[in-house]
């Protein structure tokens, strides 16, 4: 919970198998890791209880430029996976303690592991075993004895597919972010505001914590546009948005352009005195910008009027109550002469 005291405090990688010692390879036989002098290349986790096969796999992958970690059974593989977060897993199917099928299934249950390709290495060629490998999450398999050229090509292909998938995911995340961003001011847009407020309202209704909301309006902004032009008005709104972001600096705070010259600030877990403090910090921050406004009826500089509402959301209530209360407080701030913040505390 943010209190007024908190606000003051915060203002401050066989063909041709090469020796295992090449290029700094050092196998650690407890199965937990393999150190290499190379710092680049994808990290591949090799899981096999057969020491000879494991060492050959290590050599082949390392000579392809990959970094390597090892494990001797499924249980160790899970531990190494959690510690190292490899880019790919080469997984033997038949091992003691935990076989490759069960290990692969557990890997899928780890957060994020569904995007890490698992290539199963197996001496089993029956249809049921192949089907089971894919059912537990393996994306491909090779059979023993290993055809090293085939293995190298499949590893390269799967790593490339995983890379492309990550890039696509990053691009989609950026598109989702932009869908909730105001193009002019680079703060949240109205859609982002509505969804964020609804989410916080639902979460806080379960915990009984405070939620505060600030609505603020640029005083006499139509007069500003009429006097200085719309390009100047856009620059003014950008400066004000920057000031709001600086004042509402907690990680959970959310600043949005509510519409036109109106902005909104969502302050989860923030009590009334702290919310009013943030509002006054915003108001004074805008005054300190000293943006000339000769046609204002309030001040020779651009000012803000702010309405602050604080309440504890309860199950069965709606976030529209917070909006209505903050809007009413904003109206009172305008009626009282503008360039001020009015606070309303509900329930």
N, C-alpha and C positions, 0 to 999 in steps of 0.2 A: 504494500500500500504506500502510495506517495503522499507524504505529509508536507506541510509548509516548511518544516525543518529540513526535509530532504531537498526541497527546492533551493534553499539557501546553500546547502552543502554542495550541490551539483553545479552551482553557478561557477565553479572553478574547472632378363636368351645359351643313318650315319654314314651313313655312307662312309666317309673318311673320318673315323673317330680320332680325335686328337687327345693328347695327354690331358688329364684332369687339372694339371697344374698350370696350364696355359692361361695367359692373360689374367693371372691373379685368382683363378678359381680355387676355393678352399672348401671342400665339403665337410660339413659337421655331421657326424654319424648319429647324433641324437635325433636327426631328422627335422630339426626345427628351422634350420636356415642354411644358406649358402652365401658366402661373402664374395664379392667381386670388386675389382678395382674400377670397373666400369660403372658410371653413375647414370647412364642413359639407357634407353631401350625399355620395352614393356617388361613388367615383372610377371613371370610365369611360376605358378605353384605346381610342382611335380609330386604326385602322391603315388607311391608304389612300395610294397613291402620287400620286393626283390632288389637287393643291393646292386647287383650287376646291371639290371635294366634301369634302375633309378640313376646310376652313374652315367650310363650311356645317354639317357634322356637329358641329363644335366649337360653333358658335353655338347651334344647336338644343339640344344637350345642356346647354350652360352656362345657357341661358335657362330650362331646366327645373329648375335648381337643382343640377345635378351638377357635381362637379369633373372636370376633363378632363386626360388626358395623351395625347400623340400619337406616332405612328411612321409612317414612309413605306414600310416594307417588313417582311417577316416577321422578318428578322434583328434589326432595331431593335426590333420588337415584343417579341421574347423578352428583349432586354436591359432594356427599360422594365418589362416584367412582373416580372422578377426584382428590380428596384430599387424599384418602386412598389407591387406587389401590388394591382392594381386589383380592383374589385368586379365588373366586367363588361368584355368586350372586343367592340368593333364592328370586324369584320374584313373587309376587301375580299378577294375571291377571287382576282382576277388582279393580280399585282404582280411587279415584277422581283426578281431575286436569290432571294427565297423567296416563293412565292405563299401565299395564305391557307390552302389545304388543307394544305400541309406545315407551315405555322406552327401551325395549329390542332392538328395531330397532335403537334407538339413541345410545345405548351402542356400537353397532357394528360399528358405525361411528367414535367413539373415537379411536384415535391412539392406537393400541395394544389391544383393548378390544375384538377383534375377537378371541383372544386366551384365554379369561377368560370365563369359562363355566357358562352358565345361565340355572338354573333349574326353570321352571315355576310351580307355585303352583296355581291350579285353581279349582273352583267348576263347571266349564263347561266341559262336557264330550262329546259334539257333535263333529262329525268329522271335521266340519269347524273350530271350535276353536282349535282343536289339530293341524290341518294342519297349521293354522295361526301362532301358537306358533313356529313351526319349521321354517316357512317361514321367521319370523323376527329374527331368530338366536338362539333360545333356543336349547340346546342340549338334553334336557330331560324334563319330566314333571311328577308331582304327582297330584292326585285329592283330594279334600276335601270331607269328613273328612280325615285328614292326617293319613296314616298308618305309625307310627313312625319308626318301624323297617325297612320298605321299604325305607323311606326317608334317614335314616342313611346310609344304604348300597349304595344308589345311590349317595349320597354326597361323600362317601369314594371312590367309583369307578370313579366318574368324576374328583375328585382331583388327583387321581393316573394317569388317562389318561392325564390330563393337565401337570403333572410333567414329564411324559415320553415324551410328545410332546416337552416341553421346552428343555429336554436333547437332543432330536434328533435335534432340531433346533441349539443348541449350537455346536453339533458335525458337522453338515453341515456347519455352519459358519467357524469352524476351518478348515474343508477340503477346503472350498473356499479360506481361507487365505493362506493355504499351497500351493494351486495351483498357487499363484502369488509370492511365496517366493523362493529365491535361496537357495538350500540346504546347500551349503558350507558357504556362508557369512551371511546368515540370513537377507539379505536385499531383496528388490524386485527383481524379475527376469525380463527377457526381455518382457514376456507377461504382467506382471504388469506395466512395464514402458510404453509400447505401449498404454495400456488402460488408464493409468493415464494421460499421456500427451494429448491424444485425448480428454479426459473429460475436463481437464483444458483449453485446447485450445478452445473448444466449449463454455465453461462458460465465459471465458474472452473475447471472441469475441463479447459477448452480452453487456459487460460492458466497453470495451475499455481500460482495465487495462493491465499493463505490464506482460509479462511472460519471465522468464529467464531460460536458460538451460545450464548446465555444463557437458561437456564430459571430462573425464580424463583417462589417460593411464599410467600404471606403466612403468617407463623408463627401458629399457633393461631387460625386465622380462624373456625373453627366456634365456638370459645369467644367470640370477639368478637361474632358474630351473636347468640349466646345471651344475651350480656350487654347489648348495646346495641340489638339489633333489626336487621332486615334493611335498613331504610332507611339507618341509620347505616353498615351494611356496604357498601351501594352507594356512599355518599359516600366511604367509605374507599378503595374500589377506584378511584374516579374520581381521587382525589388521588394515589394510587400510579401510575396510568397517566400522569398529567400529569408526574410526577417521572421516569418512564422516558423519556418523549419529550424531556424537557430534557436528560437525561444522554446519550441516544443521539441525538446532534444532527447527525451527518453526513447529507448528502442521500440516501445509499444505505442508511442504517440503517432497519430496519423493526421496529416494536414491535407486538406483537399480544397479545390476551388468549387465552391458550392453552386455557383452560377453568376455570370456577369462579374460584378465587382465584389461579390460575397465570397468569403472563405469560411471553412469550418475546421475545427481541431477536435479530434477525439482523444480523450485522456483517460484510458482505462486505469482502474485502481487508484484514482486520484480524488482526494477529499476536497471539500469546498474551498477551504483557505488556500490550498495549493493550486487549485484551478484558477482562483481569482488572481493569485500571484502570477501565473503564466499569462493570463489575459493582460494584466497590467504591464508585464514585460514585453508583450507583443505591442501594446499601444505605445509605450515609450520608445520601443525600437523603431517603430514607424515614424514617430516624431523626430527621432535622432537622424533619420535619413535626410531630413530637411529638404523634401521635394517641394519646390515652390508651387503654390496654388493660390494665385492672386484673386481668383473669383470665388474662393470658398467663403461661406458665411460663418465659418468657425475659426479659422486660423489662416495665416499667410502660408502655411505649409500643409501638406496632405496629412490627414488624421484618420483614425478609425473609431468606430463605435462598436462595442462588443457586448454580447449577451452570453452569460455563463449559466449553465444549469448543472446541478449536481444531484444525483439520486442513487439509490440502491435498486438495481433491477430485480424484479421478483418474477417467478414463473407465472405465466398468465398475463403479464404486462407486455407492452410493446415499446420499441425504440422510438416510435413516433411521439411518445410522451416527452422524451428528452428533447426532440427537435422542437416541439411546440413550446416547451418551457424556455429553451434558449432563444427561440424567436421572439417570445414575449418579452424577455429581458432585453433583447436587442432593440425592440421597439421602444421600450421605456428609456433606454440609453439615448436614443435619438430624440425622444420627446423632452428629455432633460437637458438638452443642449449639445448633444454629440460629443465626440472625443472623450469618451468615458466607458467604463465597464460596469454593468449591473449584474448582480448574482442572484439566482433563484435556487433555493434548496427544496427539493421535494421529498416526501415521505420521511 
